[in-house]
Each structure stands twice: as C-alpha cells, then as structure tokens.
Amino acid sequence: MKYKIPVNSIEQSKLPKVDINNVPFGRFYSDHMFCADYVDGEWKDFRIVPFGKITMSPANLTLHYGQSVFEGMKASKNEKGNPMLFRLDRHISRLNNSAKRMGMPEFPEDLFFQALHQLVGLDRNWVPDSPNALYIRPFMFAADEFIGVRSSDTYRFIIFTGPVASYYKDPVKLLTAENSIRAAKGGVGAAKTAGNYARTLQPMNEASKKGFDQIMWMSADFKYIQECGTMNLFFIIDGTIITPPTTDGTILEGITRDSFITILENNNYKVEIRPLSIDEVIEAYHNGKLEDVFGSGTAAVVAPVSEITYKDLVMKIPLEGRKISEFLKDELNNIRSGKSQDKYGWIQEVSIENTLEEAI
C-alpha cells in the first residue's frame, strides 16, 4: 500500500553547523522527523515535519506509567553516496513485539518501511561516511491525558535521526551484578521499553563511580549471564563462540547479535547458543581458555570487553589477537555500506527519486 506522507521541509538546514564525521553519540539530530497518531483505533495523520520539541499535558499517561517503546537502527552510506537501511523487517517486528508486551497498538510494517525511506532520503546528506552512520530512533508513547493505571486509547509514533560515531570509544570494563537484576522470567526484559533502561540507571551510576563502563546483568539467582544494558554478549572459550539464549524473555533479541550468529555459522565457526554461568567463565579464565569477550548492538556494533570484575576477581582479557570479533565488525560494516556482498537480503537502498517526489 502506498501512503500519502506530506513533507513540511525545514527552511534552513542545520547541517552546515555540524561536522557529521566527527560527532559524539546521540547529541546531534537531523532536520526532519516523521510523525503519526493513533486515534479511534487506527493510525492516521502521517507527516514529515522539521525536527523540534513536542508538547504534552502534565497528565500524559507515559509520564506516570511508562507506556513507551522504541527501536535503534542505523543507515550507512554506500559507494554511490546513497543511504542503506539494515534489516527493516526485524526492527519493525521487534518494535511491534515490544508494543504488544506493553499493551500498545502495532505499527503497520509497510508504513514503517515507506516512512523510513522517505525520511532518510530527505535527510540523506546527514548520513556520514563509514564507519560512522546515521542513527535512527523510532519510538511510540501513550498520548492520553488521564491519571489512571490503564492502557492509553491514543498514541503518537515518531522517527527522528542523527549522525553518530561508535557508542564506545574504548574497550569496556564490566562489573558483574551481585544484588540487583535487570530482568526475570515473566517480565519485560525482551521489550525495548523505557522502564527496562530506567531500572538499570541507579546500579549503573554506582558502577560508574567505581570506574566501570557497564554492568554485566545476571539471572535472578545470579548464576547465569544475561546481557549488558546496551548490548548482548559473546564469549569465546577454547575456540567456541558462546552467547546466552533469548528464549526465556529476559534478554533483548539483538538484531546485531542475530546477524553475527548468521555470519559466524555461514563461515563455519563453532557457535553455541546456551546458558553460560559465571562459574564457567571463571574456570575458563583460570585455565587460559577465555580468548575473547565482546558486546554486540546497533550502537556499539562490536565493543571489546577488556575486564570483567566478579566480587574480588578481576578477569583481564587481552585485546590482542581478537580476529573473530574484528572480522565480525568489519564484515557487518562492509555489508551495511555495500562494500561486501549482501548474501542475506538484509540491505535496502533508499530510493532518492521516490522520496523527493513526496516533498511539497
């Protein structure tokens, strides 16, 4: 289905004031954003408008009860200079799964695709050179003005973008959680909802004061590794690549994680998706078999882990010789930018002509 998405273009771009190839993560935003409203049981009033502030009532349901979900995506530039979108189907599927878990309406997949192509095509000059990228943030929040614990009847959906570099500039130091958990079975650990991240901030603040970059979250019994707050985790032990499963709903189903597993299996690496205990990691470390630990995520792509602290034990993982994680980082960035063949059907090139036709 072809949707009519009118464009109210910005009068003067902010781009000349921004060095898009030298920016921190999440501080600068492109010129436009896509908006849609859910009213009377349907999505309507689709539009692209100048990026700007939004207003809401102090009684907005989201502010009080946290009915909000989001996604994180990237667009990269190919050798022709056109934006390339990555795994749109997985992102809209995960967004809608998050929405269902939070009692919110799903967003139409075909509308999501068209809106992204049109928005990114309009702001295509904001896409930096590889390995930097244009970060894309779709999100949905409750719009009812009502103080009461129930699902909202109205919602707003917005997509905005901004140029970014890597989320982590340096190797990551992890503190293993000992008395606080991120998620448990039956909770919302697999949903990208605001509250999932909010509940990690106080422990993270304390860890940051001690010099750590992130917390390695554990299962409710503190035996099995789950994830970090911003990425999934991979461990290479004695040549085997291990990552915890996402099937029990406590771990976010990372799209970068899934892409890495696919790439590894198609290149004949030994991959195991299974529960991994902290005791197994400690044993591997003491036996000299803990070869690599890295995080994966849209923002981080690959984040090498240099240290894991568990109680009084500091496990230092050498940064040299990490051929597998470096291969994954390069391969994914090359697929995103069109330098490597897309064997998996993950990439969509933005059609610039079609997006410009929609502008009014």
ABEGO torsion letter per residue (X at the ends): XBBBBBBBBBABBAAAABBAABBBBGABBBABBBBBBBBGGBBBGBBBBBBBBBBBBAABAAAAAGBBBBBBBBBBBBAAGBBBBBGAAAAAAAAAAAAAAAGBBBBBAAAAAAAAAAAAAAAAAABBBOABBBBBBBBBBBABBBBBBBBBABBBBBBBBBBBBBABABBBBBBBBAABBABBBGBAAABBBAAAAAAAAAAAAAAAAAGBABBBBBBAAGABBBBBAABBBBBBBGGBBBBBBAAAGABBBBAAAAAAAAAAAAAGBBBBBBBBBAAAAAAAAAAGABABBBBBBAAAGBBBBABBBBEABBBBBBABGBAAAAAAAAAAAAAAAGABBBAAGABBBBBAAAAAAABX
